[in-house]
Amino acid sequence: MTDPNQNQPDPPLLSEIIDSPLSRRFFLRRAGVAGAAVAAAGCRPPGIEERTAADGQEVGRGMINSNSRADTALDIAHTPGHTDATVDASTVEYHRYDPTLPPLSDSRTLRLHWRSTEVPVRISRNKVVAAWTFEGDVPGPIVHVRQGDTVEFTLTNEGVMPHSMDFHASQLNPAVAFRSVAQGESVTFTFQPRYAGAFLYHCGTGPVLMHIGAGMYGAIIVDPPDPLPAAKEFVLVQSEYYISDGPGGISTIDYGKMMETVPDYVLFNGRPDQYILEPIRVSVGDRVRFYVVSAGPTYPCNFHLVGEQFDTVYLGAPPGSAINGVQTFAVPPGGGMIFEFIADVPGEFPFVNHGFGHGQKGGIGFLVVE
């Protein structure tokens, strides 16, 4: 009997696909030789034929103005992001990401016009990464609205790569609202959050793994019609970094490592151990409320507060989804939950991802009760 696999060519390696002439030509043309932050390469998935744009350039269907629904399923390979070798990591400043929930607007209509950018971001005193961002930071800005408010959102892409926006708090046709836009283009959509809670937003351009892993995510907090009890409120977005050494002392985002799912960092709000160096502080007697969102792109956040218990955890839309007396609860990738308690004991309380293989990679901070 003839072996059907005999004399069959080996499948191409990921590196060979990434380094295909079409991939390099397409994105090098779009990137040019300058750019302070990032370039990446894409390839045509099987069955997607090459076509020619009006200007005669080769493009692959699905790479221009694609949408979240399609991108999520497409097998599109990317090279690691890299930075221009002329960018010096020492010029990139560090700042602590403020976890405080911003106040609500007096208006019931929130108008947001954001930029997607590809810029280096310092995540610690000695580490800078080539990030893809909303509004120049990782995570993007914290959005705070009420259930039923109107959000008018515009994204203008100032990066080299196509980018998009997917709000988990919305109910919209992704092919229309979450479509990708090329450099210099914009997309606008409007939505009204139907449910209260803690929700993720992220870039939905394929591969979504790469765009979230490069930093394009954040949290939108939606208050219920009847406000929850007054509290000191903080937002923690857990995510992962998969990085390799890059030029100019700026680490690249490594798509191959993402596929292997062994992160270099697991952290809150884009920076390892920042809330150890500069803890979150409250007073004895305060009700403390954490809005915990897991951006992933792959792992959950097993949220735990050492030395305390959560009197209430909202699994879904508050206040109707509460469970009480909770020690630890897992927030899945793409999910969000609300954790709260009364700070009745003074001290320093670590908040951690209790999956300690990840907690030890940066997913830890201190809540100081004074």
DRENMARLO-424728 format. One record per residue (C-alpha): residue in three letters; x, y, z; chain; residue number from 0. Coordinates in steps of 0.25 Angstrom, whole numbers, plus 2048, in hexadecimal, padded with zeros to 3 digits. Each point is the difference from the previous one (the first is absolute). Example, Ala and Ser with C-alpha at 12.3 -4.5 7.8 and 13.67 -1.06 7.14 Angstrom:
% DRENMARLO-424728
site type=ALA | x=831 | y=7EE | z=81F | mol=A | seq=0;
site type=SER | x=806 | y=80E | z=7FE | mol=A | seq=1;
//
This chain:
% DRENMARLO-424728
site type=MET | x=800 | y=800 | z=800 | mol=A | seq=0;
site type=THR | x=805 | y=80E | z=7FC | mol=A | seq=1;
site type=ASP | x=803 | y=809 | z=80C | mol=A | seq=2;
site type=PRO | x=7F7 | y=80C | z=7FD | mol=A | seq=3;
site type=ASN | x=80A | y=809 | z=807 | mol=A | seq=4;
site type=GLN | x=80C | y=7FB | z=7F8 | mol=A | seq=5;
site type=ASN | x=807 | y=80B | z=7F9 | mol=A | seq=6;
site type=GLN | x=7F7 | y=80B | z=805 | mol=A | seq=7;
site type=PRO | x=807 | y=80D | z=803 | mol=A | seq=8;
site type=ASP | x=801 | y=804 | z=80E | mol=A | seq=9;
site type=PRO | x=7F7 | y=80C | z=804 | mol=A | seq=10;
site type=PRO | x=807 | y=80D | z=801 | mol=A | seq=11;
site type=LEU | x=806 | y=805 | z=80D | mol=A | seq=12;
site type=LEU | x=7F9 | y=80C | z=806 | mol=A | seq=13;
site type=SER | x=80D | y=808 | z=7FE | mol=A | seq=14;
site type=GLU | x=7FF | y=7FC | z=7F1 | mol=A | seq=15;
site type=ILE | x=7F2 | y=805 | z=7FF | mol=A | seq=16;
site type=ILE | x=803 | y=80D | z=807 | mol=A | seq=17;
site type=ASP | x=80C | y=803 | z=7F8 | mol=A | seq=18;
site type=SER | x=7F9 | y=7FD | z=7F3 | mol=A | seq=19;
site type=PRO | x=803 | y=80B | z=7F5 | mol=A | seq=20;
site type=LEU | x=7F1 | y=804 | z=800 | mol=A | seq=21;
site type=SER | x=800 | y=802 | z=80F | mol=A | seq=22;
site type=ARG | x=80D | y=808 | z=800 | mol=A | seq=23;
site type=ARG | x=7FC | y=809 | z=7F4 | mol=A | seq=24;
site type=PHE | x=7F2 | y=803 | z=805 | mol=A | seq=25;
site type=PHE | x=804 | y=805 | z=80E | mol=A | seq=26;
site type=LEU | x=80D | y=806 | z=7FC | mol=A | seq=27;
site type=ARG | x=7F9 | y=809 | z=7F6 | mol=A | seq=28;
site type=ARG | x=7F6 | y=804 | z=80A | mol=A | seq=29;
site type=ALA | x=80A | y=802 | z=80B | mol=A | seq=30;
site type=GLY | x=80B | y=807 | z=7F8 | mol=A | seq=31;
site type=VAL | x=80E | y=802 | z=807 | mol=A | seq=32;
site type=ALA | x=7FC | y=809 | z=80B | mol=A | seq=33;
site type=GLY | x=7F6 | y=7FE | z=80C | mol=A | seq=34;
site type=ALA | x=804 | y=800 | z=80F | mol=A | seq=35;
site type=ALA | x=7F9 | y=7F4 | z=804 | mol=A | seq=36;
site type=VAL | x=7FB | y=7F4 | z=7F9 | mol=A | seq=37;
site type=ALA | x=7FF | y=7F8 | z=7F2 | mol=A | seq=38;
site type=ALA | x=7FA | y=7F2 | z=7FF | mol=A | seq=39;
site type=ALA | x=7FE | y=7F7 | z=7F4 | mol=A | seq=40;
site type=GLY | x=7F4 | y=7F8 | z=7FB | mol=A | seq=41;
site type=CYS | x=7FD | y=7F5 | z=7F6 | mol=A | seq=42;
site type=ARG | x=7F5 | y=7FB | z=7F9 | mol=A | seq=43;
site type=PRO | x=7F8 | y=7F5 | z=806 | mol=A | seq=44;
site type=PRO | x=7FE | y=7F3 | z=7F8 | mol=A | seq=45;
site type=GLY | x=7F5 | y=803 | z=7F5 | mol=A | seq=46;
site type=ILE | x=801 | y=80F | z=800 | mol=A | seq=47;
site type=GLU | x=805 | y=804 | z=7F3 | mol=A | seq=48;
site type=GLU | x=80A | y=80B | z=7FC | mol=A | seq=49;
site type=ARG | x=7F9 | y=80C | z=7FA | mol=A | seq=50;
site type=THR | x=805 | y=80E | z=7FB | mol=A | seq=51;
site type=ALA | x=7FC | y=80D | z=806 | mol=A | seq=52;
site type=ALA | x=7FC | y=80C | z=7F7 | mol=A | seq=53;
site type=ASP | x=80F | y=806 | z=802 | mol=A | seq=54;
site type=GLY | x=805 | y=7F3 | z=7FA | mol=A | seq=55;
site type=GLN | x=806 | y=7FB | z=80E | mol=A | seq=56;
site type=GLU | x=7FD | y=7F1 | z=804 | mol=A | seq=57;
site type=VAL | x=7F8 | y=7FF | z=80C | mol=A | seq=58;
site type=GLY | x=7F9 | y=7F4 | z=807 | mol=A | seq=59;
site type=ARG | x=7F1 | y=7FF | z=802 | mol=A | seq=60;
site type=GLY | x=7FD | y=801 | z=80F | mol=A | seq=61;
site type=MET | x=80C | y=809 | z=803 | mol=A | seq=62;
site type=ILE | x=7FA | y=80D | z=7FC | mol=A | seq=63;
site type=ASN | x=7F3 | y=804 | z=807 | mol=A | seq=64;
site type=SER | x=7FE | y=7F3 | z=805 | mol=A | seq=65;
site type=ASN | x=7F6 | y=7FE | z=80C | mol=A | seq=66;
site type=SER | x=800 | y=7FA | z=80E | mol=A | seq=67;
site type=ARG | x=7F7 | y=7F4 | z=7FC | mol=A | seq=68;
site type=ALA | x=809 | y=7FC | z=7F5 | mol=A | seq=69;
site type=ASP | x=80D | y=803 | z=806 | mol=A | seq=70;
site type=THR | x=7FD | y=7F8 | z=80C | mol=A | seq=71;
site type=ALA | x=800 | y=7F3 | z=7F7 | mol=A | seq=72;
site type=LEU | x=80B | y=803 | z=7F6 | mol=A | seq=73;
site type=ASP | x=80D | y=7F9 | z=802 | mol=A | seq=74;
site type=ILE | x=809 | y=80D | z=7FD | mol=A | seq=75;
site type=ALA | x=80E | y=7FF | z=805 | mol=A | seq=76;
site type=HIS | x=808 | y=80C | z=805 | mol=A | seq=77;
site type=THR | x=80E | y=803 | z=803 | mol=A | seq=78;
site type=PRO | x=804 | y=806 | z=80D | mol=A | seq=79;
site type=GLY | x=7FE | y=80F | z=801 | mol=A | seq=80;
site type=HIS | x=80D | y=808 | z=7FF | mol=A | seq=81;
site type=THR | x=805 | y=80E | z=802 | mol=A | seq=82;
site type=ASP | x=808 | y=809 | z=7F8 | mol=A | seq=83;
site type=ALA | x=80F | y=7FE | z=804 | mol=A | seq=84;
site type=THR | x=801 | y=80F | z=802 | mol=A | seq=85;
site type=VAL | x=7F6 | y=800 | z=80B | mol=A | seq=86;
site type=ASP | x=808 | y=800 | z=80E | mol=A | seq=87;
site type=ALA | x=7F9 | y=7F9 | z=80B | mol=A | seq=88;
site type=SER | x=806 | y=809 | z=80A | mol=A | seq=89;
site type=THR | x=7F7 | y=80C | z=7FA | mol=A | seq=90;
site type=VAL | x=7F3 | y=7F8 | z=804 | mol=A | seq=91;
site type=GLU | x=7FB | y=805 | z=80D | mol=A | seq=92;
site type=TYR | x=7F9 | y=7F7 | z=80B | mol=A | seq=93;
site type=HIS | x=7F3 | y=803 | z=807 | mol=A | seq=94;
site type=ARG | x=7F7 | y=7F9 | z=809 | mol=A | seq=95;
site type=TYR | x=7F3 | y=7FC | z=7FA | mol=A | seq=96;
site type=ASP | x=7F5 | y=807 | z=809 | mol=A | seq=97;
site type=PRO | x=7F6 | y=7F5 | z=803 | mol=A | seq=98;
site type=THR | x=7F6 | y=80A | z=806 | mol=A | seq=99;
site type=LEU | x=7F2 | y=7FF | z=7F9 | mol=A | seq=100;
site type=PRO | x=7FE | y=80D | z=7FA | mol=A | seq=101;
site type=PRO | x=7F3 | y=808 | z=803 | mol=A | seq=102;
site type=LEU | x=7F3 | y=7FF | z=7F8 | mol=A | seq=103;
site type=SER | x=7FE | y=80B | z=7F6 | mol=A | seq=104;
site type=ASP | x=7F4 | y=809 | z=803 | mol=A | seq=105;
site type=SER | x=7FB | y=7FE | z=7F2 | mol=A | seq=106;
site type=ARG | x=7F9 | y=7F3 | z=7FC | mol=A | seq=107;
site type=THR | x=807 | y=800 | z=7F3 | mol=A | seq=108;
site type=LEU | x=80F | y=7FD | z=800 | mol=A | seq=109;
site type=ARG | x=808 | y=804 | z=7F3 | mol=A | seq=110;
site type=LEU | x=80E | y=7F9 | z=7FF | mol=A | seq=111;
site type=HIS | x=809 | y=803 | z=7F4 | mol=A | seq=112;
site type=TRP | x=80C | y=7F7 | z=802 | mol=A | seq=113;
site type=ARG | x=80D | y=7FD | z=7F8 | mol=A | seq=114;
site type=SER | x=806 | y=7F2 | z=7FE | mol=A | seq=115;
site type=THR | x=80F | y=802 | z=800 | mol=A | seq=116;
site type=GLU | x=80D | y=7F7 | z=800 | mol=A | seq=117;
site type=VAL | x=809 | y=806 | z=80A | mol=A | seq=118;
site type=PRO | x=80B | y=7FB | z=80A | mol=A | seq=119;
site type=VAL | x=7FA | y=7FF | z=80F | mol=A | seq=120;
site type=ARG | x=809 | y=7FF | z=80C | mol=A | seq=121;
site type=ILE | x=7FA | y=7F5 | z=809 | mol=A | seq=122;
site type=SER | x=80A | y=800 | z=80B | mol=A | seq=123;
site type=ARG | x=80D | y=807 | z=804 | mol=A | seq=124;
site type=ASN | x=808 | y=7F8 | z=7F7 | mol=A | seq=125;
site type=LYS | x=7F7 | y=7FB | z=7F5 | mol=A | seq=126;
site type=VAL | x=7FA | y=806 | z=7F4 | mol=A | seq=127;
site type=VAL | x=7F6 | y=7F9 | z=7F6 | mol=A | seq=128;
site type=ALA | x=7FC | y=803 | z=7F2 | mol=A | seq=129;
site type=ALA | x=7F1 | y=802 | z=803 | mol=A | seq=130;
site type=TRP | x=7F4 | y=801 | z=7F7 | mol=A | seq=131;
site type=THR | x=7F7 | y=80A | z=808 | mol=A | seq=132;
site type=PHE | x=7F3 | y=807 | z=801 | mol=A | seq=133;
site type=GLU | x=803 | y=80F | z=804 | mol=A | seq=134;
site type=GLY | x=80F | y=7FD | z=802 | mol=A | seq=135;
site type=ASP | x=800 | y=7F7 | z=80C | mol=A | seq=136;
site type=VAL | x=7FD | y=7F2 | z=805 | mol=A | seq=137;
site type=PRO | x=7F6 | y=7FE | z=804 | mol=A | seq=138;
site type=GLY | x=7F8 | y=80A | z=7F9 | mol=A | seq=139;
site type=PRO | x=7F7 | y=80A | z=808 | mol=A | seq=140;
site type=ILE | x=7F6 | y=7FC | z=80A | mol=A | seq=141;
site type=VAL | x=7F2 | y=803 | z=7FB | mol=A | seq=142;
site type=HIS | x=7F5 | y=802 | z=80A | mol=A | seq=143;
site type=VAL | x=7F1 | y=801 | z=7FC | mol=A | seq=144;
site type=ARG | x=7F2 | y=7FD | z=805 | mol=A | seq=145;
site type=GLN | x=7F7 | y=7F5 | z=7FB | mol=A | seq=146;
site type=GLY | x=7F8 | y=806 | z=7F4 | mol=A | seq=147;
site type=ASP | x=80A | y=80B | z=7FE | mol=A | seq=148;
site type=THR | x=804 | y=803 | z=7F1 | mol=A | seq=149;
site type=VAL | x=80E | y=7FE | z=7FC | mol=A | seq=150;
site type=GLU | x=804 | y=807 | z=7F3 | mol=A | seq=151;
site type=PHE | x=80E | y=7FA | z=7FD | mol=A | seq=152;
site type=THR | x=80A | y=803 | z=7F5 | mol=A | seq=153;
site type=LEU | x=80D | y=7F9 | z=7FD | mol=A | seq=154;
site type=THR | x=80A | y=806 | z=7F7 | mol=A | seq=155;
site type=ASN | x=80C | y=7F7 | z=7FD | mol=A | seq=156;
site type=GLU | x=80D | y=807 | z=800 | mol=A | seq=157;
site type=GLY | x=808 | y=7F3 | z=800 | mol=A | seq=158;
site type=VAL | x=806 | y=7F9 | z=7F5 | mol=A | seq=159;
site type=MET | x=7F8 | y=7F3 | z=802 | mol=A | seq=160;
site type=PRO | x=7F0 | y=7FF | z=7FE | mol=A | seq=161;
site type=HIS | x=7F9 | y=802 | z=80D | mol=A | seq=162;
site type=SER | x=7F2 | y=7FF | z=806 | mol=A | seq=163;
site type=MET | x=7F8 | y=801 | z=80D | mol=A | seq=164;
site type=ASP | x=7F7 | y=7F5 | z=806 | mol=A | seq=165;
site type=PHE | x=7F8 | y=805 | z=80C | mol=A | seq=166;
site type=HIS | x=7FB | y=7F4 | z=808 | mol=A | seq=167;
site type=ALA | x=7F6 | y=809 | z=806 | mol=A | seq=168;
site type=SER | x=7F9 | y=803 | z=7F3 | mol=A | seq=169;
site type=GLN | x=7F6 | y=7F8 | z=7F7 | mol=A | seq=170;
site type=LEU | x=804 | y=803 | z=7F2 | mol=A | seq=171;
site type=ASN | x=802 | y=7FA | z=7F3 | mol=A | seq=172;
site type=PRO | x=80F | y=7FD | z=800 | mol=A | seq=173;
site type=ALA | x=802 | y=800 | z=7F1 | mol=A | seq=174;
site type=VAL | x=7FB | y=80F | z=800 | mol=A | seq=175;
site type=ALA | x=804 | y=806 | z=80E | mol=A | seq=176;
site type=PHE | x=80D | y=7F8 | z=803 | mol=A | seq=177;
site type=ARG | x=806 | y=800 | z=7F2 | mol=A | seq=178;
site type=SER | x=80F | y=803 | z=7FE | mol=A | seq=179;
site type=VAL | x=805 | y=80D | z=7FB | mol=A | seq=180;
site type=ALA | x=80D | y=803 | z=7F9 | mol=A | seq=181;
site type=GLN | x=80A | y=80B | z=803 | mol=A | seq=182;
site type=GLY | x=7F9 | y=80D | z=800 | mol=A | seq=183;
site type=GLU | x=7F2 | y=7FB | z=7FF | mol=A | seq=184;
site type=SER | x=7F5 | y=801 | z=80B | mol=A | seq=185;
site type=VAL | x=7F4 | y=7F7 | z=804 | mol=A | seq=186;
site type=THR | x=7F4 | y=806 | z=809 | mol=A | seq=187;
site type=PHE | x=7F5 | y=7F9 | z=807 | mol=A | seq=188;
site type=THR | x=7F6 | y=802 | z=80B | mol=A | seq=189;
site type=PHE | x=7FB | y=7F7 | z=80B | mol=A | seq=190;
site type=GLN | x=7F8 | y=800 | z=80D | mol=A | seq=191;
site type=PRO | x=805 | y=7F5 | z=80A | mol=A | seq=192;
site type=ARG | x=7F4 | y=7F7 | z=803 | mol=A | seq=193;
site type=TYR | x=806 | y=7FA | z=80D | mol=A | seq=194;
site type=ALA | x=809 | y=805 | z=80B | mol=A | seq=195;
site type=GLY | x=80D | y=7FA | z=804 | mol=A | seq=196;
site type=ALA | x=80F | y=800 | z=7FD | mol=A | seq=197;
site type=PHE | x=803 | y=7FE | z=7F1 | mol=A | seq=198;
site type=LEU | x=80C | y=7FE | z=7F7 | mol=A | seq=199;
site type=TYR | x=802 | y=808 | z=7F4 | mol=A | seq=200;
site type=HIS | x=80B | y=7FC | z=7F6 | mol=A | seq=201;
site type=CYS | x=805 | y=801 | z=7F2 | mol=A | seq=202;
site type=GLY | x=7F9 | y=7F5 | z=7F7 | mol=A | seq=203;
site type=THR | x=809 | y=800 | z=7F4 | mol=A | seq=204;
site type=GLY | x=806 | y=7F3 | z=7FD | mol=A | seq=205;
site type=PRO | x=807 | y=7F9 | z=806 | mol=A | seq=206;
site type=VAL | x=7F9 | y=805 | z=80C | mol=A | seq=207;
site type=LEU | x=80A | y=7F8 | z=808 | mol=A | seq=208;
site type=MET | x=80B | y=80A | z=7FB | mol=A | seq=209;
site type=HIS | x=7F9 | y=80D | z=802 | mol=A | seq=210;
site type=ILE | x=7FB | y=7FD | z=80E | mol=A | seq=211;
site type=GLY | x=80E | y=7FA | z=804 | mol=A | seq=212;
site type=ALA | x=807 | y=80D | z=7FA | mol=A | seq=213;
site type=GLY | x=7F7 | y=809 | z=809 | mol=A | seq=214;
site type=MET | x=7F3 | y=803 | z=7F9 | mol=A | seq=215;
site type=TYR | x=7F6 | y=7FE | z=80C | mol=A | seq=216;
site type=GLY | x=7FA | y=807 | z=80C | mol=A | seq=217;
site type=ALA | x=7F3 | y=801 | z=809 | mol=A | seq=218;
site type=ILE | x=7F3 | y=806 | z=7FE | mol=A | seq=219;
site type=ILE | x=7F8 | y=801 | z=80E | mol=A | seq=220;
site type=VAL | x=7F1 | y=801 | z=7FF | mol=A | seq=221;
site type=ASP | x=7F8 | y=804 | z=80C | mol=A | seq=222;
site type=PRO | x=7F2 | y=7FB | z=803 | mol=A | seq=223;
site type=PRO | x=7F4 | y=809 | z=800 | mol=A | seq=224;
site type=ASP | x=800 | y=800 | z=80F | mol=A | seq=225;
site type=PRO | x=80E | y=803 | z=805 | mol=A | seq=226;
site type=LEU | x=808 | y=7F6 | z=808 | mol=A | seq=227;
site type=PRO | x=804 | y=804 | z=80E | mol=A | seq=228;
site type=ALA | x=80A | y=80B | z=801 | mol=A | seq=229;
site type=ALA | x=80E | y=7FA | z=800 | mol=A | seq=230;
site type=LYS | x=80F | y=802 | z=7FC | mol=A | seq=231;
site type=GLU | x=800 | y=7FB | z=7F2 | mol=A | seq=232;
site type=PHE | x=80B | y=7FA | z=7F8 | mol=A | seq=233;
site type=VAL | x=802 | y=7F9 | z=7F2 | mol=A | seq=234;
site type=LEU | x=80A | y=7F5 | z=7FE | mol=A | seq=235;
site type=VAL | x=802 | y=7FA | z=7F2 | mol=A | seq=236;
site type=GLN | x=808 | y=7F4 | z=800 | mol=A | seq=237;
site type=SER | x=808 | y=7FD | z=7F3 | mol=A | seq=238;
site type=GLU | x=80C | y=7F8 | z=7FB | mol=A | seq=239;
site type=TYR | x=80D | y=804 | z=7F9 | mol=A | seq=240;
site type=TYR | x=808 | y=7F7 | z=7F7 | mol=A | seq=241;
site type=ILE | x=80D | y=807 | z=7FC | mol=A | seq=242;
site type=SER | x=80D | y=7FF | z=7FA | mol=A | seq=243;
site type=ASP | x=80D | y=809 | z=7FF | mol=A | seq=244;
site type=GLY | x=7FF | y=80A | z=7F6 | mol=A | seq=245;
site type=PRO | x=808 | y=80C | z=7FA | mol=A | seq=246;
site type=GLY | x=803 | y=80D | z=808 | mol=A | seq=247;
site type=GLY | x=7FD | y=7F8 | z=80D | mol=A | seq=248;
site type=ILE | x=7F1 | y=7FF | z=7FD | mol=A | seq=249;
site type=SER | x=7FA | y=7F2 | z=801 | mol=A | seq=250;
site type=THR | x=7F8 | y=7FB | z=7F5 | mol=A | seq=251;
site type=ILE | x=7F2 | y=7F9 | z=801 | mol=A | seq=252;
site type=ASP | x=802 | y=7F2 | z=7FD | mol=A | seq=253;
site type=TYR | x=7F5 | y=7F9 | z=7F9 | mol=A | seq=254;
site type=GLY | x=807 | y=7F2 | z=800 | mol=A | seq=255;
site type=LYS | x=800 | y=801 | z=80F | mol=A | seq=256;
site type=MET | x=7F2 | y=803 | z=800 | mol=A | seq=257;
site type=MET | x=7FD | y=7F4 | z=7F9 | mol=A | seq=258;
site type=GLU | x=808 | y=7F8 | z=80A | mol=A | seq=259;
site type=THR | x=7F8 | y=807 | z=80B | mol=A | seq=260;
site type=VAL | x=80C | y=801 | z=80A | mol=A | seq=261;
site type=PRO | x=7FF | y=80F | z=803 | mol=A | seq=262;
site type=ASP | x=80C | y=808 | z=805 | mol=A | seq=263;
site type=TYR | x=7F7 | y=809 | z=809 | mol=A | seq=264;
site type=VAL | x=7F2 | y=7FF | z=805 | mol=A | seq=265;
site type=LEU | x=7FD | y=80D | z=806 | mol=A | seq=266;
site type=PHE | x=7F5 | y=80A | z=805 | mol=A | seq=267;
site type=ASN | x=7FE | y=80D | z=7F7 | mol=A | seq=268;
site type=GLY | x=80C | y=7FE | z=7F7 | mol=A | seq=269;
site type=ARG | x=80B | y=800 | z=80A | mol=A | seq=270;
site type=PRO | x=806 | y=7F5 | z=809 | mol=A | seq=271;
site type=ASP | x=800 | y=803 | z=80F | mol=A | seq=272;
site type=GLN | x=7FD | y=80F | z=7FE | mol=A | seq=273;
site type=TYR | x=7F6 | y=7FF | z=80C | mol=A | seq=274;
site type=ILE | x=80B | y=7FA | z=809 | mol=A | seq=275;
site type=LEU | x=809 | y=80C | z=7FD | mol=A | seq=276;
site type=GLU | x=7F4 | y=80A | z=801 | mol=A | seq=277;
site type=PRO | x=7F5 | y=7F9 | z=807 | mol=A | seq=278;
site type=ILE | x=7F1 | y=803 | z=800 | mol=A | seq=279;
site type=ARG | x=7FC | y=807 | z=80D | mol=A | seq=280;
site type=VAL | x=7F3 | y=801 | z=807 | mol=A | seq=281;
site type=SER | x=7FB | y=803 | z=80E | mol=A | seq=282;
site type=VAL | x=7FB | y=7F7 | z=80B | mol=A | seq=283;
site type=GLY | x=7F1 | y=7FF | z=7FE | mol=A | seq=284;
site type=ASP | x=800 | y=802 | z=7F1 | mol=A | seq=285;
site type=ARG | x=7F8 | y=7F7 | z=7F7 | mol=A | seq=286;
site type=VAL | x=809 | y=7FC | z=7F6 | mol=A | seq=287;
site type=ARG | x=7FC | y=7FC | z=7F2 | mol=A | seq=288;
site type=PHE | x=809 | y=7F9 | z=7F5 | mol=A | seq=289;
site type=TYR | x=7FB | y=7FF | z=7F2 | mol=A | seq=290;
site type=VAL | x=809 | y=7F5 | z=7FB | mol=A | seq=291;
site type=VAL | x=800 | y=7FD | z=7F1 | mol=A | seq=292;
site type=SER | x=809 | y=7F6 | z=7F9 | mol=A | seq=293;
site type=ALA | x=805 | y=804 | z=7F3 | mol=A | seq=294;
site type=GLY | x=808 | y=7F3 | z=7FE | mol=A | seq=295;
site type=PRO | x=802 | y=7FE | z=7F5 | mol=A | seq=296;
site type=THR | x=801 | y=7F2 | z=805 | mol=A | seq=297;
site type=TYR | x=7FF | y=7FE | z=810 | mol=A | seq=298;
site type=PRO | x=7F6 | y=803 | z=80A | mol=A | seq=299;
site type=CYS | x=802 | y=809 | z=80D | mol=A | seq=300;
site type=ASN | x=7FE | y=7F7 | z=80D | mol=A | seq=301;
site type=PHE | x=7FE | y=80D | z=808 | mol=A | seq=302;
site type=HIS | x=803 | y=7FF | z=80F | mol=A | seq=303;
site type=LEU | x=802 | y=80A | z=80B | mol=A | seq=304;
site type=VAL | x=80A | y=7FA | z=80A | mol=A | seq=305;
site type=GLY | x=7FB | y=802 | z=80F | mol=A | seq=306;
site type=GLU | x=7F2 | y=804 | z=7FC | mol=A | seq=307;
site type=GLN | x=7F3 | y=7FA | z=7FA | mol=A | seq=308;
site type=PHE | x=7F7 | y=807 | z=7F6 | mol=A | seq=309;
site type=ASP | x=7F2 | y=802 | z=806 | mol=A | seq=310;
site type=THR | x=7FA | y=801 | z=7F2 | mol=A | seq=311;
site type=VAL | x=804 | y=7FC | z=7F2 | mol=A | seq=312;
site type=TYR | x=7F7 | y=804 | z=7F4 | mol=A | seq=313;
site type=LEU | x=802 | y=7F5 | z=7F6 | mol=A | seq=314;
site type=GLY | x=7F7 | y=808 | z=7F5 | mol=A | seq=315;
site type=ALA | x=7F8 | y=80C | z=800 | mol=A | seq=316;
site type=PRO | x=7FF | y=806 | z=80E | mol=A | seq=317;
site type=PRO | x=7F9 | y=7FF | z=80A | mol=A | seq=318;
site type=GLY | x=7F8 | y=7F4 | z=7FB | mol=A | seq=319;
site type=SER | x=80C | y=7F6 | z=7FF | mol=A | seq=320;
site type=ALA | x=807 | y=801 | z=80D | mol=A | seq=321;
site type=ILE | x=806 | y=7F5 | z=808 | mol=A | seq=322;
site type=ASN | x=805 | y=802 | z=80E | mol=A | seq=323;
site type=GLY | x=80C | y=7FC | z=809 | mol=A | seq=324;
site type=VAL | x=80A | y=7FD | z=7F5 | mol=A | seq=325;
site type=GLN | x=80F | y=7FD | z=801 | mol=A | seq=326;
site type=THR | x=804 | y=7FF | z=7F1 | mol=A | seq=327;
site type=PHE | x=7F9 | y=800 | z=7F3 | mol=A | seq=328;
site type=ALA | x=805 | y=7FE | z=7F2 | mol=A | seq=329;
site type=VAL | x=7FD | y=80B | z=7F6 | mol=A | seq=330;
site type=PRO | x=801 | y=7FA | z=7F2 | mol=A | seq=331;
site type=PRO | x=807 | y=806 | z=7F4 | mol=A | seq=332;
site type=GLY | x=7F7 | y=80A | z=7FA | mol=A | seq=333;
site type=GLY | x=7F8 | y=801 | z=80D | mol=A | seq=334;
site type=GLY | x=7FE | y=809 | z=80B | mol=A | seq=335;
site type=MET | x=7FB | y=800 | z=80F | mol=A | seq=336;
site type=ILE | x=7FE | y=809 | z=80C | mol=A | seq=337;
site type=PHE | x=806 | y=7FD | z=80D | mol=A | seq=338;
site type=GLU | x=7FE | y=808 | z=80D | mol=A | seq=339;
site type=PHE | x=802 | y=7FF | z=80F | mol=A | seq=340;
site type=ILE | x=800 | y=80A | z=80C | mol=A | seq=341;
site type=ALA | x=80F | y=803 | z=804 | mol=A | seq=342;
site type=ASP | x=7FE | y=7FE | z=80F | mol=A | seq=343;
site type=VAL | x=80E | y=7FC | z=803 | mol=A | seq=344;
site type=PRO | x=80C | y=809 | z=7FE | mol=A | seq=345;
site type=GLY | x=80C | y=7FA | z=7F9 | mol=A | seq=346;
site type=GLU | x=806 | y=7FC | z=7F3 | mol=A | seq=347;
site type=PHE | x=7F8 | y=7F7 | z=7F8 | mol=A | seq=348;
site type=PRO | x=806 | y=7F9 | z=7F3 | mol=A | seq=349;
site type=PHE | x=7F6 | y=7FF | z=7F5 | mol=A | seq=350;
site type=VAL | x=805 | y=7F5 | z=7F7 | mol=A | seq=351;
site type=ASN | x=7FD | y=7F6 | z=7F4 | mol=A | seq=352;
site type=HIS | x=7FF | y=7F4 | z=809 | mol=A | seq=353;
site type=GLY | x=805 | y=7F7 | z=7F4 | mol=A | seq=354;
site type=PHE | x=80E | y=803 | z=806 | mol=A | seq=355;
site type=GLY | x=807 | y=7FB | z=7F4 | mol=A | seq=356;
site type=HIS | x=7FA | y=80D | z=7FA | mol=A | seq=357;
site type=GLY | x=800 | y=808 | z=80D | mol=A | seq=358;
site type=GLN | x=80F | y=7FF | z=801 | mol=A | seq=359;
site type=LYS | x=801 | y=806 | z=7F2 | mol=A | seq=360;
site type=GLY | x=7FB | y=80E | z=804 | mol=A | seq=361;
site type=GLY | x=7F1 | y=7FD | z=804 | mol=A | seq=362;
site type=ILE | x=801 | y=806 | z=80E | mol=A | seq=363;
site type=GLY | x=7FE | y=80D | z=807 | mol=A | seq=364;
site type=PHE | x=7FE | y=806 | z=80E | mol=A | seq=365;
site type=LEU | x=7F3 | y=806 | z=806 | mol=A | seq=366;
site type=VAL | x=804 | y=808 | z=80C | mol=A | seq=367;
site type=VAL | x=7F5 | y=803 | z=80A | mol=A | seq=368;
site type=GLU | x=804 | y=80B | z=809 | mol=A | seq=369;
//
